[in-house]
Amino acid sequence: MITKTVDAILDRALAGYDISEAEGILLLQQIDADIIDAIRATADELRKRQVGDTVTYVINRNINFTNICEQHCSFCAFRRDEGETGAYWLDLTQILEKSTDAVQRGATEICMQGGLNPKAKLNGTSLDYYLNIIKGIKNAFPELHLHAFSPQEIQFIAREDGLTYTEVITALKDAGVGSVPGTAAEVLDDEIRKVICPEKIDSTTWLEIIGTAHKLGLPTTSTMLSGHIEAPEQQIKHFSLLRKLQQTAREKGFVGFTEFILLPFVGQEAPKPLRRRVGRDQPVLSDALLLTAVARIFLGNWIINHQPSWVKLGLEGATTALTWGCNDIGGTLMEEHITTMAGAQGGTCMEVETLQAAISSLGRSYQQRDTVYKHLYCT
């Protein structure tokens, strides 16, 4: 009976229809290997129909400019208090040195995020501090795409300076930010957020800030932190909120979300209470792959680009995810601190040739892209 029900759901998805929340939950609850393989095959077929067989990648660099943060998320091994061992705060000269190195290595994107440091101010304002970083990079490298500052950081700036989200996002865009990372979403369920990130913005605020960015012409990514204390019901609720927001963006002619990235929880160095509650240090690949497939089935009509995290899953796991509905293998990153400090084993940097070889191992072609998925043909 379950097999027939799942088959009917998958047939509807293959016919081009959006599946319901109840249907998504049912797919995530499956444990039979044959049924799970049917879900995988459906996701892979939808990926092929929606975006083709070519796998994309981006040459980018992460710059996490500070780990000094006022918040204390229960999953975070990155944050530090000022003066604590391991705390750091890059100045503009150091940021420009990293940007220069990135450009010399072929980067088209700088991804920049950091802790919420109340002392990060210029001329007495938080916004001026952030604008100074953006203008410094764009003055030196006007061609670089700045994928920068999460909804949590935007809310932080607005709160510190008494500004609206629109005012902050407009100023960031005018200074040179080209897109906004859809991080700080974690799981868009406030009961879960009360446990894993009680000091972070709530779900409604995250959606409001992302929706405002879309309205103001800034595309964003979308993410979900999975595999901790959430259940299929919360996972699908998260997907549903993303889908509704993207539907609104498309109805109004906005780009909206450019991609969805699943971020499985890494707990090796996470604070002990959540680590004990989750009961493991590294992601469960099979769980991440099933969720990856259901994400494609649930979201693919609206968010067509799906990316695994090689930092969290390792390159082998991320390559496997390319057969479970993903069409992009992510970026070179060049450096990565947030997940690595949590104990991730995937590494901090990937050479372009390594990503290309991983893609080729599946018999699929590869293609360099920019941040918003325009194909780049480099000589």
FIFIMI-168576 format. One line per field, with one value per residue (C-alpha): x negated, y, z negated; residue in three letters; chain. Coordinates in nm, 4 decimals, m for minus. Each point is the difference from the previous one (the first is absolute). Layout:
# residues N
xx <- X ...
yy <- Y ...
zz <- Z ...
type <- ala ...
mol <- A ...
# end
This chain:
# residues 379
xx <- 0.0000 m0.2802 m0.1833 0.3053 0.0493 m0.3646 0.0146 0.3023 m0.1820 m0.3075 0.2120 0.1674 m0.3396 m0.1238 0.3138 m0.1126 0.2201 m0.1118 0.0381 0.1766 m0.1514 0.1644 m0.1441 m0.3457 0.0141 0.1008 m0.2979 m0.2383 0.1426 m0.0900 m0.2544 0.0433 m0.3064 0.2007 0.2349 m0.2918 m0.1651 0.3202 m0.0055 m0.3649 0.0752 0.2908 m0.2129 m0.2763 0.2442 0.1546 m0.3495 m0.0710 0.3261 m0.0280 m0.3686 m0.1609 m0.3000 m0.2762 m0.1314 m0.1065 m0.2519 m0.1206 m0.3494 0.0462 m0.1574 0.1553 m0.1049 0.1357 m0.1244 0.0529 0.1104 0.0716 0.3756 0.2574 0.2158 m0.0386 0.1598 m0.0023 m0.1439 m0.2805 m0.3655 m0.1149 0.0999 m0.2248 0.0226 m0.2387 m0.3316 0.0748 m0.2604 0.0541 0.1937 m0.0903 0.1113 m0.1453 m0.0679 0.0603 m0.3626 0.0239 0.3320 m0.1475 m0.3012 0.2333 0.2040 m0.3144 m0.1069 0.3466 m0.0066 m0.3469 0.1395 0.2885 0.2802 0.3108 0.1663 m0.0790 0.2391 m0.0205 0.1665 m0.1085 0.0963 0.2175 m0.2583 0.1552 m0.3359 m0.0085 0.0813 m0.1353 0.1007 0.2085 0.2196 0.0132 0.1122 m0.3029 m0.2285 0.1576 0.0140 m0.3703 m0.0822 0.2196 m0.1351 m0.3565 0.0404 0.2005 m0.2417 m0.2875 0.1892 0.3146 0.0585 0.0280 0.3484 0.0584 0.2286 0.0186 0.1737 0.2752 0.3489 m0.1305 m0.2754 0.2469 0.2273 m0.3014 m0.0994 0.3586 0.0329 m0.3325 0.0667 0.3773 0.0596 0.2582 m0.0933 0.0723 m0.2433 m0.2752 0.0453 0.0208 m0.3248 m0.1775 0.1194 m0.0981 m0.3481 m0.0525 0.1597 0.1303 0.1895 0.0853 m0.0820 0.3106 m0.1734 0.1267 0.3123 m0.1003 0.3495 0.2920 0.1947 m0.0079 0.0326 m0.3190 m0.1667 0.0703 m0.2285 m0.2769 m0.0208 0.2205 m0.1760 0.0325 0.2728 0.3248 0.1394 0.2271 m0.2873 m0.2238 0.2734 0.0680 m0.3635 m0.0474 0.3249 m0.1136 m0.3305 0.1895 0.2251 m0.3004 m0.1623 m0.2488 0.0184 m0.0675 m0.0824 0.2044 m0.1307 0.1068 m0.2015 0.1109 m0.0610 0.0116 0.3266 0.2459 0.2489 0.1384 0.2926 m0.2311 m0.2160 0.2983 0.1408 m0.3341 0.0190 0.3575 m0.0894 m0.2847 0.2267 0.2703 m0.2531 m0.1447 0.3456 0.0642 m0.3322 0.0739 0.3541 m0.1475 m0.2760 m0.2910 m0.2872 0.0469 m0.1940 m0.2820 m0.0629 0.0727 m0.2846 0.0466 m0.2344 m0.0150 m0.0868 m0.3593 m0.0223 m0.3534 m0.1028 0.3473 0.1050 0.0558 0.3738 0.1107 m0.2774 0.1201 0.3611 m0.0798 m0.2272 m0.2527 m0.2815 0.0360 0.2973 0.1767 m0.0498 0.3075 0.2233 m0.1539 0.0442 0.3674 0.0615 m0.1913 0.2254 0.3203 m0.1246 m0.0282 0.3457 0.1607 m0.1846 m0.1298 0.2809 m0.0850 m0.3636 m0.1780 m0.3593 m0.0864 m0.3424 m0.1479 m0.2669 m0.3316 m0.1307 0.2606 0.0416 m0.3498 m0.0626 0.1056 0.3304 0.0610 m0.0758 0.2524 0.2571 m0.0305 0.1941 0.2655 0.1256 m0.2900 m0.1329 m0.2735 m0.3014 m0.0597 m0.3118 m0.3712 0.0411 m0.3808 0.0530 0.2832 0.0194 0.3558 0.0588 m0.3644 m0.0151 0.3051 m0.2045 0.0964 m0.2331 0.0653 m0.2859 m0.0171 m0.1073 0.0640 m0.2046 0.2013 m0.1574 0.1126 0.3612 m0.0147 m0.1372 0.2753 0.2647 m0.1667 m0.0042 0.3785 m0.0276 0.1489 m0.1407 m0.1067 0.0387 m0.1318 0.2717 0.0300 0.1921 0.3379 m0.0537 m0.1072 m0.2374 m0.3539 m0.2146 m0.3580 m0.3033
yy <- 0.0000 0.2424 m0.0864 0.0860 0.3259 0.1008 m0.0996 0.2258 0.2923 m0.0526 m0.0323 0.3329 0.1616 m0.1389 0.1391 0.3453 0.0571 0.1330 m0.2558 0.0911 0.0308 m0.3263 m0.1756 0.1402 m0.1237 m0.3448 m0.0158 0.0925 m0.2735 m0.2824 m0.2613 m0.2714 m0.0035 m0.0536 0.2882 0.2277 m0.0907 0.0933 0.3371 0.0439 m0.0904 0.2459 0.2807 m0.0775 m0.0021 0.3298 0.1483 m0.1093 0.1483 0.3246 0.0832 m0.2670 m0.2245 0.2595 0.0562 0.3527 0.1443 0.3464 0.1260 0.1920 0.0853 0.0046 0.2831 m0.0319 0.3376 m0.0570 m0.2747 0.2409 m0.0307 0.1116 m0.3073 m0.3535 m0.2447 m0.3541 m0.1483 0.2534 m0.0775 0.3077 0.2902 0.1485 0.2798 0.2901 m0.0876 m0.3715 m0.2399 m0.0406 0.3239 0.2037 0.3088 0.0755 0.3604 0.1363 m0.0518 m0.3699 m0.0315 0.1639 m0.2329 m0.2989 0.1558 0.0605 m0.3607 m0.1153 0.2040 m0.1281 m0.3528 0.0713 0.0782 0.1724 0.0188 0.0946 m0.1490 0.2048 m0.0598 0.0396 0.0051 0.2717 0.2256 0.3037 0.1808 m0.0281 0.3629 0.2872 0.3626 m0.1322 m0.2185 m0.3664 0.0646 0.2166 m0.2802 m0.2476 0.2519 0.0734 m0.3675 m0.0196 0.3189 m0.1037 m0.3259 0.1486 0.2906 m0.2455 m0.2649 0.1428 m0.3210 m0.2192 m0.1084 0.0562 m0.2658 0.1474 0.0400 m0.2321 0.1053 m0.0261 0.2517 0.2296 m0.0086 0.0664 0.3097 0.1267 m0.0524 0.1629 0.3087 0.0335 m0.0593 m0.1927 m0.3147 0.1823 0.2766 m0.2456 m0.2212 0.2989 0.1402 m0.3357 m0.0418 0.3540 m0.0584 m0.3145 m0.3071 m0.2164 m0.2703 m0.1098 m0.3384 m0.1782 m0.1161 0.0455 m0.1815 m0.3152 m0.1538 0.2363 m0.1262 0.2162 m0.2890 m0.1493 0.3418 0.0496 m0.2970 0.0347 0.3785 0.1830 0.3344 m0.0049 0.1672 m0.1944 m0.1641 0.2911 0.2478 m0.2204 m0.0263 0.3749 0.0948 m0.2479 0.1160 0.3617 m0.0836 m0.1641 0.3036 0.2328 m0.1991 m0.2087 m0.3740 m0.2301 m0.3607 m0.2268 m0.2511 m0.2397 m0.1318 m0.3627 m0.3119 0.1266 0.0078 0.0755 m0.2556 m0.0506 0.2258 0.2941 m0.0759 0.0093 0.3100 0.1666 m0.1084 0.1230 0.3468 0.0227 m0.1090 0.2517 0.2830 m0.0964 m0.0194 0.3540 0.1182 m0.1512 0.1397 0.3467 m0.0469 m0.0294 m0.2459 m0.1131 m0.3097 m0.1088 m0.3337 m0.2280 m0.1367 m0.2725 0.0434 m0.3173 0.0558 m0.0655 m0.0435 m0.1134 0.3312 0.1433 0.1039 m0.3122 0.0269 m0.0187 m0.2427 m0.2381 0.0391 m0.0762 m0.2871 0.0034 0.2136 m0.0253 0.0070 m0.3230 m0.0127 m0.2118 0.2480 0.2945 m0.1690 m0.0797 0.3588 0.1221 m0.2035 0.1186 0.3603 m0.0365 m0.1561 0.2620 0.3128 m0.0742 0.1633 0.3285 m0.0209 m0.1887 0.0032 m0.2342 m0.0303 m0.2369 0.1053 m0.1722 0.1602 m0.1854 m0.3193 m0.0328 0.0069 m0.3627 0.0612 0.3202 m0.1805 m0.2682 0.2759 0.0923 m0.3208 0.0873 0.3231 0.2474 0.1733 0.2173 m0.1031 0.3384 0.2098 m0.0233 0.2054 0.0311 0.0209 m0.0996 0.0477 m0.0341 m0.3656 m0.1033 0.1315 m0.2166 m0.3062 m0.0520 m0.2327 0.1171 0.2491 0.3747 0.0406 m0.1750 0.0413 0.0483 m0.3121 m0.2054 0.1126 m0.0648 m0.3501 m0.0791 0.1069 m0.1903 m0.3172 m0.0112 0.0292 0.3508 0.3189 0.2973 0.3721 0.3011 0.2467 0.3305 0.0611 0.0324 m0.3052 0.1682 m0.2344 0.1320 m0.0984 0.0699 m0.0424
zz <- 0.0000 m0.0938 0.3200 0.2103 m0.1886 0.0460 0.3670 0.0474 m0.1646 0.2153 0.3143 m0.0772 m0.0516 0.3315 0.1645 m0.1096 m0.3026 m0.3381 m0.2749 m0.3237 m0.3458 m0.1082 0.3046 m0.0708 m0.3593 0.1195 0.2358 m0.2807 m0.2234 0.2368 m0.1068 0.2635 0.2272 0.3198 m0.0786 m0.0873 0.3307 0.1815 m0.1766 0.1008 0.3620 0.0122 m0.1411 0.2477 0.2913 m0.1114 m0.0265 0.3548 0.1312 m0.1950 0.0511 0.2168 m0.0553 m0.0228 m0.3520 m0.0872 m0.2450 m0.1020 m0.0763 m0.3213 m0.3315 m0.3447 m0.2284 m0.3532 m0.1198 m0.3731 m0.2347 m0.2851 m0.0493 m0.2513 0.0564 m0.1366 0.2447 m0.1362 0.3214 0.0511 m0.0683 0.1957 m0.2264 m0.2654 m0.2535 0.0376 m0.1642 m0.0054 0.1359 0.3735 0.0428 0.3073 0.1907 0.3420 0.0940 0.3499 0.1027 m0.0831 0.1794 0.3096 m0.0143 0.0034 0.2820 0.2039 m0.0460 0.1058 0.3203 0.0829 m0.0319 0.2364 m0.2428 0.1299 m0.3430 m0.3564 m0.2538 m0.3181 m0.3350 m0.3594 m0.3619 m0.1493 m0.1593 m0.1733 0.0208 0.3798 0.0640 0.2062 m0.0560 m0.2877 0.2222 0.0846 0.3575 0.0776 m0.1174 0.2415 0.2842 m0.0452 0.0581 0.3083 0.1541 m0.0763 0.1910 0.2864 0.0464 0.0334 0.1984 0.1579 0.1966 m0.3114 m0.1015 m0.3719 m0.1463 m0.3441 m0.3348 m0.1144 m0.1155 m0.3570 0.0765 0.1753 m0.3050 m0.2235 0.1997 0.0019 m0.3756 m0.0849 0.2130 m0.0352 0.3713 0.1990 0.1873 0.3239 m0.0898 m0.0885 0.3060 0.2336 m0.1409 0.0302 0.3575 0.0986 m0.1437 0.2066 m0.1585 0.2840 m0.1885 m0.3534 m0.1566 m0.1226 m0.3139 m0.3576 0.1184 m0.1905 m0.0209 0.0516 m0.2985 m0.3105 m0.2461 0.1456 0.0048 m0.3705 m0.0636 0.2584 0.0478 m0.2535 0.0515 0.3776 0.2005 0.0176 0.3131 0.0878 m0.0154 0.2161 0.2615 m0.0176 0.0545 0.2840 0.1607 m0.0308 0.1684 0.2860 0.0350 0.0100 0.2791 m0.1964 0.0653 m0.2925 m0.0652 m0.2272 m0.2529 m0.2710 m0.2944 m0.0281 m0.2015 m0.3588 m0.1979 0.2777 0.1352 0.3536 m0.0889 m0.0695 0.3038 0.2330 m0.1702 0.0776 0.3646 0.0232 m0.1293 0.2509 0.2832 m0.0896 m0.0193 0.3371 0.1537 m0.1227 0.1437 0.3394 0.0071 m0.0484 0.2557 m0.2461 0.0318 m0.3580 m0.1038 0.2292 m0.1738 m0.2922 m0.2126 m0.2589 m0.2977 m0.2117 m0.3653 m0.1078 m0.3753 m0.0793 m0.1576 m0.0566 m0.3522 m0.2098 m0.0791 0.3636 0.0880 m0.2723 0.1096 0.3654 m0.0991 0.2864 0.1338 0.3775 0.2404 0.0939 0.3764 0.0704 m0.1858 0.1841 0.3370 m0.0559 m0.1111 0.3057 0.2268 m0.1666 0.0205 0.3777 0.0254 m0.2260 0.1148 0.3482 0.1959 m0.1729 m0.1116 0.2751 m0.1245 m0.2863 m0.1611 m0.2608 m0.2491 0.0648 m0.3194 m0.2058 0.2030 0.1403 0.3738 0.0434 m0.1753 0.1955 0.3253 m0.0920 m0.0639 0.3687 0.0691 m0.2591 0.1566 m0.0210 0.3105 m0.1526 m0.2071 m0.1606 m0.0124 m0.0589 m0.3239 m0.0424 m0.3743 m0.2311 m0.3755 m0.1284 0.0837 m0.0290 m0.3571 m0.0711 0.0959 0.3646 0.1873 0.3562 0.0078 0.0493 0.3624 0.3290 0.3139 0.3174 0.1481 m0.2995 0.0396 0.3739 m0.0559 m0.2481 0.2495 0.2840 m0.2118 0.0459 0.3772 m0.0097 0.1450 m0.2112 0.0442 m0.1893 m0.0996 m0.1785 m0.3222 0.1715 0.2210 0.3217 0.1802 0.0383 0.2950 m0.0998 0.2201
type <- met ile thr lys thr val asp ala ile leu asp arg ala leu ala gly tyr asp ile ser glu ala glu gly ile leu leu leu gln gln ile asp ala asp ile ile asp ala ile arg ala thr ala asp glu leu arg lys arg gln val gly asp thr val thr tyr val ile asn arg asn ile asn phe thr asn ile cys glu gln his cys ser phe cys ala phe arg arg asp glu gly glu thr gly ala tyr trp leu asp leu thr gln ile leu glu lys ser thr asp ala val gln arg gly ala thr glu ile cys met gln gly gly leu asn pro lys ala lys leu asn gly thr ser leu asp tyr tyr leu asn ile ile lys gly ile lys asn ala phe pro glu leu his leu his ala phe ser pro gln glu ile gln phe ile ala arg glu asp gly leu thr tyr thr glu val ile thr ala leu lys asp ala gly val gly ser val pro gly thr ala ala glu val leu asp asp glu ile arg lys val ile cys pro glu lys ile asp ser thr thr trp leu glu ile ile gly thr ala his lys leu gly leu pro thr thr ser thr met leu ser gly his ile glu ala pro glu gln gln ile lys his phe ser leu leu arg lys leu gln gln thr ala arg glu lys gly phe val gly phe thr glu phe ile leu leu pro phe val gly gln glu ala pro lys pro leu arg arg arg val gly arg asp gln pro val leu ser asp ala leu leu leu thr ala val ala arg ile phe leu gly asn trp ile ile asn his gln pro ser trp val lys leu gly leu glu gly ala thr thr ala leu thr trp gly cys asn asp ile gly gly thr leu met glu glu his ile thr thr met ala gly ala gln gly gly thr cys met glu val glu thr leu gln ala ala ile ser ser leu gly arg ser tyr gln gln arg asp thr val tyr lys his leu tyr cys thr
mol <- A A A A A A A A A A A A A A A A A A A A A A A A A A A A A A A A A A A A A A A A A A A A A A A A A A A A A A A A A A A A A A A A A A A A A A A A A A A A A A A A A A A A A A A A A A A A A A A A A A A A A A A A A A A A A A A A A A A A A A A A A A A A A A A A A A A A A A A A A A A A A A A A A A A A A A A A A A A A A A A A A A A A A A A A A A A A A A A A A A A A A A A A A A A A A A A A A A A A A A A A A A A A A A A A A A A A A A A A A A A A A A A A A A A A A A A A A A A A A A A A A A A A A A A A A A A A A A A A A A A A A A A A A A A A A A A A A A A A A A A A A A A A A A A A A A A A A A A A A A A A A A A A A A A A A A A A A A A A A A A A A A A A A A A A A A A A A A A A A A A A A A A A A A A A A A A A A A A A A A A A A A A A A A A A A A A A A A A A A A A
# end
